[in-house]
Amino acid sequence: MLATSDESVGDSVSAEPVIWAYERGKGRVVASTLGHFDWTFDDPFFRTIMLRGMAWAVGEPPCRFDQLVLRGIPLTQGVPRTT
């Protein structure tokens, strides 16, 4: 488990996984429940997590795809623009 979200059911709160990784033999998988909205992919933090997870899954160095983090994101003074 790489990231969790606190979820409430009645009076109890539990940490539910939202990003996780799995490795079996030579196979690697990174999964996420995030990304339901297209604007999620304009978030540099989300892109960093996903691109580094993808790099890990294919056996590349974690920073392999960092140059793609800001590609195509409208920026205002170095900060993602909110509409």
HELIX and SHEET records of a PDB file:
HELIX    1   1 ASP A   38  ASP A   42  5                                   5    
HELIX    2   2 PRO A   44  ALA A   57  1                                  14    
HELIX    3   3 ASP A   66  LEU A   68  5                                   3    
SHEET    1   A 3 ALA A   3  VAL A   9  0                                        
SHEET    2   A 3 SER A  12  ARG A  24 -1                                        
SHEET    3   A 3 GLY A  27  SER A  32 -1                                        
SHEET    1   B 2 LEU A  75  THR A  76  0                                        
SHEET    2   B 2 VAL A  79  PRO A  80 -1                                        
END                                                                             
